Amino acid sequence: MQILNIAGYKFILLTEIENLRTFFLDQCQALELKGTILLSQEGMNISLAGTPSQIQSFRMLLQNDARFMDISFHESYSAIQPFQRLKVKLKKEIITLGQPDANPLTERAPAISPEEFKQWLDEKRDITILDTRNDYEVQFGTFTHAIHLHLAGFGELPNAVKELERTKPIVMFCTGGIRCEKAALHMLNNGFTNIYQLDGGILGYFRKVGGAHYTGECFVFDERISVDSNL
């Protein structure tokens, strides 16, 4: 039996998140889904797995709620269920950076599509390719010539980027795009002038253009450990 894995997020002002937690917990349990949903006043972050029909039923739930109907998901398949349990958690931030200046509810940094990023790499443009992920993730694979910040956790990024050149174009990336939503804003608000975030992250790049200019696999936060460019 094939298992469909989905991952997506949306920054949106949410209220009554305790009620939302109860709703999603009940619905996902009824659908026998496993994985993690994070809820906060700044939005929702979803990583779930189940049969294609179970996932389709969950996505129909979102389609019936104007707040969530436009969430875009990364999809991949696995032979086994990669999550052991279901968790629906309330958090202060759906991705923790701890920098109030990086507020994706009010603005978004410039993004570059996977197709355009590949073109820039094909052209060997003079850019800084910045991997914003943690050390243990980078070890599984990254873009050729990318630099990384030797992070133990995402919260270390604000201090780690201080030594980077501030005027040279920087294209930053992470697994699915959510970390760069905040990292790019923080850098733009702290003296960096030419910042782009890779739309959809590594997973979005794999889906759109494959593994060109990427070496290795992409670490994912479940029992699959990593996925290749074929997802």
N, C-alpha and C positions, 0 to 999 in steps of 0.2 A: 504494500500500500504506500503510495506517495504522500508525503507530508508537504504542505505548502507553508512556507515561512514568510511572514510579512513584517516590515519595519517601517515606521513613519512617525512624523511628529507635526505638531502645529503650535505656534505661539499665538495665543489668544487669551484675553482676559476672561477667567472663569470664576464664577461664584458658586457657593454651595457645593464645594468639591467633596464634602463628606457624602452628600447624597449621590453625586456622580460615582464615587467609589463604590457605594452599595449597588448602584444600578449595573455598572460594568462587571463587578464581581459576580452578581447573580446571573447576568446574561452569559458571561463567558463560562461559568460553571455549567449552566444548562447546555451550552454548546460543546462542552468537554474540550475547550481550548486550554492550552498551556502557554506560559510565557509571562511577560511583565508589562503592566500598564502603569506609568507614572503620571500622576495628576498634581497640578499646582495652580496657583492663581495666575501663572504665566502661560499655562497651556497643558498639552498632553503629549506623551512620548509612548509609543506602542511597539512592542516586539512580541508577536504571537505566532503560534504554529498549530496546525490541525489539518484535517482533510480539506481538500478544495471546497467541498460543500459546506463544511463548518465555517471556513474562512469567509466564504461568500455570504453566509447568513450574518456574520459579524459585520461585514462591510455594508450590508443592507441596513443594519442598525444605524451606522454612521450616516448613511445616505438620508435617513429619515430625521436627522438633526442638522439644522442649518449651520450650526457651529462647526461641525466636523465633516460635512459632506464633501469638502474639497481637499481632504488630506490625501496626499500622494504617497504610495507605498512602494518600497523595494520588495520584489518577490524573488524567492529562490526555493528550490525543492530539495528534499532530503529523503533518504530511505527510512529513517527512523525519526521519532519525535525527539527533538533536540533539547526540550525543556523537561524538567522533572516535575514541576508544579506550576500552578497559577498564582501570580502575585499582583494585586492592585494596590499601589502605595501612594500615600500623600507625601509630597515633598515641598520644600521651600522653593526650589528651582528644578525644572525638569532636566536641566543639565547644569551642574554646579560650577560656576566660575567665581561667584562672590564679588562681582564688580557692578555696582549699580549703573555705571555709565554705559554698560553694554545691555541695552534694553530692546530686544527684538520686537516688543509690542509696539514701539513707536517708530522704528526705522529698520532698514535692511541695507547692509553693505552691498556694493556691486558684486554681481555673480558672473561667472564665466561658464558657458556650456561645456559639456565634455567634448563636443565636436570642435569647438574653437580652441579649447585647451590642447587637444591633440595636434591641431594645426600649428599652434605656437611651438609645441615640442618638436614637431616635424621641421619647422623653420629654424630651430635652435635659437630662439629668441633669448636675449639677455635678461632673464628673469630669475628671481629667487623662488624656488619651489619649496614650500614650507609644509612639513608634516606636523600637524598639531596633536597627534596621538601620543599615547604613553609609550615608554621604552619597550615594554613587553609586546605591544602590538606591532611596533615597527619591525621587530625581529622577524616577523612572518613574511614581510614584504613591503615594498614601497615604490614610489616612482623613481626612475633613474635620475641621479643627481639631486634628489631631494635632500634637504637638510632637516634635521629634527632637533628638538630642544632638550632631549634627555629628561623628559618629565616622568616623575613617579605618579603624578596625578594632574588632572586638567587645571586645578586651582593654582598650579605653579607657573602657568603660562605667562601671566602679566609680568612677572619678574624676568622670565627667561627671554622674552622678546626684546628687552631693553637694549641689547647689544646689536640687534640687527640693523642693517642699513635702512634708513627711513624714506629715501626717495626712489630707490630702485623698485620696479614693479614686483610685487609679491603675489603669487597665487598659492593660497593655502587650501589644504584638504584634510578631511578626516574620513571616518568610515561611511557615514550616511549623510553628512552635511550639518548635523545639529550643532556640533561643537563650534564649527566655523561661523555660525550665525552670531555667536557671542564674541568669539575671538576676533573676528574681522572688525566688529563695531568697537571693541575695546582699543584695538590698534589705531583705527581711524580717529578716535577721540584722544589719542595720546601721541600725536605727531607723525604718524605714518600717513603718507599722502597718496599712495598708489597701490591699493589693496583690492584683491579679488578673491572670492570664495568659489571653490569648484562646486557647481550646482549638483546636488545629489551625492556628493562625496565619491569615494572609490567605487561603491556599489553602483551608483548611477553611471559612472564612467564605464565600468565593465559592461553594463547593460546596453549602453549606447554605442561604444566604439571598441569593446573588447579589451585585451591586455596590452595594447601597444604602449611602449615606454614604461611599463610596470614590470617589476621583477618580483617573483614569489606569489604569495597568496595574501588574502585580506583576513585579518583576525576578526572573528565575530563573537558576540558575548553569549554563546550557548555551547552545548556539548559537541557541536561540529568543530569547534575551535577556529577553523578558518575555511574560506571558500576560495575557489580559483576564479579566473576571469569568465568562465562559463556559468558561474553561479550555481 
